[in-house]
Amino acid sequence: MVKTILLGLGARGKLYHEYLKSHRRQFEVVGVADSKLGVDWKELCGCALAAGKSTRSPDLAIIALPDRLHFKAGMASLRAGMNVLMEKPIACTFKECQQLVAAAKRYGKALIPGFVLRYTKQYQKVKAILDSGVIGKAQSIHHLNAVGYEKTAAAFCRGPFAKVSESGPIMLTKCSHDFDLIAWWTAGRKPKSIVSFGARGVFEKANKPETCEGCVYKEKDCQCVYLQGADVMEHQSTLIQYEDGLVVNFELETINARRGRCTRFFGEKGTMLVDEGEVRVRVFGKKEKVYRFQKETDHHGGGDVGLMKFCASLSADRNARFPAEDNILLAHYLAFKAEESRVKGKICRL
Ligand SMILES: NC(=O)c1ccc[n+]([C@@H]2O[C@H](COP(=O)([O-])OP(=O)(O)OC[C@H]3O[C@@H](n4cnc5c(N)ncnc54)[C@H](O)[C@@H]3O)[C@@H](O)[C@H]2O)c1
């Protein structure tokens, strides 16, 4: 039984809460903090610290607070002796990410980022195929994250992730998931440089139509997408070059009709195409193999469930670490460096 505290009961926190409540044999919720409930996260962490190593002390803190609170809440939870499931990004600067990972090592605790995609059946299959060597070593990888215009309007025009000064660059807030996948797929291969270009120009005041009639972004409360002062990139393309010749080409598109991720792996012996719910493997000279995955009803194609199962497994070994802790840093590092390259207009050495 994993004694769990939940910090933040917003959109993400509620999903975790539902999961915890419906898995009472694995998790016991011993505290929930949300400012809307009048409970600050610091109060719960203070109680956990005071409980020390007693039987009352919680094992796991789930942190689903706004990004800017992750670092402090994460440090406090680790200090209080808990494993930490931290929503992504784990922190807002790379230095803080490093400090968190170092603290997890120092306290001998797991720091599990909410990189849910790697827990989905589809991406687990992709990783297994890559590791099996059936398509040989990937020479290049094309990866697209197409956000979909409705989601973009809700999150990156009107929503909490519209302004860099308030939430951070989209490379971090949205694409840390993609950089996590890239770091996971290319484990053991060393990236050496990164370059990134991006732009915006659609959701701008000057483009506001004269009438809202017929506008696909029209909403009841009339928060016009063109007038929100959003400044995160609307599209951004990043190239990562590896020491062994691999090149990863990652493209973010926020204005498009079809929402989803799509990846092509070009290996020495074959290719693999990964699209929503489908993995197609074509080994040269052989028939194509197609693996299909049912669309799972829960969030993130089953990734949330996989993530929580992993957290439940920590009860057996309270000192277990996230198995790919180095990727936590690499995923964030790539996101920060992609943004640095775009802002400075130069290739960054990694
Ligand atoms: N893994 C994913 O795919 C994914 C998807 C969406 C969001 N996220 C991340 O999850 C986190 C939460 O996002 P969300 O969409 O649930 O946001 P949200 O705003 O809906 O929820 C945040 C909650 O934290 C509470 N809060 C704020 N300050 C607090 C404090 N001092 N003490 C206690 N509670 C406080 C707020 O009242 C709110 O209910 C963010 O880091 C976000 O980036 C991850």
PDBQT file of the ligand as one rigid body, heavy atoms in Angstrom, charges set to zero:
ROOT
HETATM    1  N1  LIG A 401       1.604  15.020 -18.226  1.00  0.00    +0.000 N 
HETATM    2  C1  LIG A 401       0.881  15.767 -19.024  1.00  0.00    +0.000 C 
HETATM    3  O1  LIG A 401       0.674  15.438 -20.165  1.00  0.00    +0.000 OA
HETATM    4  C2  LIG A 401       0.278  17.063 -18.522  1.00  0.00    +0.000 A 
HETATM    5  C3  LIG A 401      -0.914  17.555 -19.094  1.00  0.00    +0.000 A 
HETATM    6  C4  LIG A 401      -1.423  18.750 -18.581  1.00  0.00    +0.000 A 
HETATM    7  C5  LIG A 401      -0.768  19.429 -17.563  1.00  0.00    +0.000 A 
HETATM    8  N2  LIG A 401       0.402  18.919 -17.069  1.00  0.00    +0.000 N 
HETATM    9  C6  LIG A 401       1.115  19.595 -15.975  1.00  0.00    +0.000 C 
HETATM   10  O2  LIG A 401       0.416  19.304 -14.768  1.00  0.00    +0.000 OA
HETATM   11  C7  LIG A 401       0.554  20.400 -13.864  1.00  0.00    +0.000 C 
HETATM   12  C8  LIG A 401      -0.819  20.867 -13.428  1.00  0.00    +0.000 C 
HETATM   13  O3  LIG A 401      -1.533  21.285 -14.574  1.00  0.00    +0.000 OA
HETATM   14  P1  LIG A 401      -3.112  21.460 -14.534  1.00  0.00    +0.000 P 
HETATM   15  O4  LIG A 401      -3.527  21.559 -15.945  1.00  0.00    +0.000 OA
HETATM   16  O5  LIG A 401      -3.712  20.418 -13.655  1.00  0.00    +0.000 OA
HETATM   17  O6  LIG A 401      -3.222  22.899 -13.845  1.00  0.00    +0.000 OA
HETATM   18  P2  LIG A 401      -4.432  23.451 -12.940  1.00  0.00    +0.000 P 
HETATM   19  O7  LIG A 401      -4.248  24.915 -12.877  1.00  0.00    +0.000 OA
HETATM   20  O8  LIG A 401      -5.717  22.894 -13.426  1.00  0.00    +0.000 OA
HETATM   21  O9  LIG A 401      -4.121  22.818 -11.494  1.00  0.00    +0.000 OA
HETATM   22  C9  LIG A 401      -3.163  23.325 -10.604  1.00  0.00    +0.000 C 
HETATM   23  C10 LIG A 401      -3.786  23.315  -9.214  1.00  0.00    +0.000 C 
HETATM   24  O10 LIG A 401      -2.802  23.732  -8.273  1.00  0.00    +0.000 OA
HETATM   25  C11 LIG A 401      -3.472  24.510  -7.273  1.00  0.00    +0.000 C 
HETATM   26  N3  LIG A 401      -2.512  25.361  -6.575  1.00  0.00    +0.000 N 
HETATM   27  C12 LIG A 401      -1.895  26.493  -7.023  1.00  0.00    +0.000 A 
HETATM   28  N4  LIG A 401      -1.081  26.974  -6.079  1.00  0.00    +0.000 NA
HETATM   29  C13 LIG A 401      -1.157  26.149  -5.011  1.00  0.00    +0.000 A 
HETATM   30  C14 LIG A 401      -0.552  26.115  -3.721  1.00  0.00    +0.000 A 
HETATM   31  N5  LIG A 401       0.321  27.061  -3.334  1.00  0.00    +0.000 N 
HETATM   32  N6  LIG A 401      -0.862  25.103  -2.875  1.00  0.00    +0.000 NA
HETATM   33  C15 LIG A 401      -1.777  24.162  -3.231  1.00  0.00    +0.000 A 
HETATM   34  N7  LIG A 401      -2.390  24.153  -4.431  1.00  0.00    +0.000 NA
HETATM   35  C16 LIG A 401      -2.085  25.125  -5.324  1.00  0.00    +0.000 A 
HETATM   36  C17 LIG A 401      -4.513  25.291  -8.048  1.00  0.00    +0.000 C 
HETATM   37  O11 LIG A 401      -5.567  25.722  -7.193  1.00  0.00    +0.000 OA
HETATM   38  C18 LIG A 401      -4.961  24.279  -9.081  1.00  0.00    +0.000 C 
HETATM   39  O12 LIG A 401      -6.130  23.573  -8.663  1.00  0.00    +0.000 OA
HETATM   40  C19 LIG A 401       1.347  21.460 -14.597  1.00  0.00    +0.000 C 
HETATM   41  O13 LIG A 401       2.696  21.318 -14.258  1.00  0.00    +0.000 OA
HETATM   42  C20 LIG A 401       1.164  21.100 -16.055  1.00  0.00    +0.000 C 
HETATM   43  O14 LIG A 401       2.238  21.527 -16.856  1.00  0.00    +0.000 OA
HETATM   44  C21 LIG A 401       0.909  17.763 -17.526  1.00  0.00    +0.000 A 
ENDROOT
TORSDOF 0
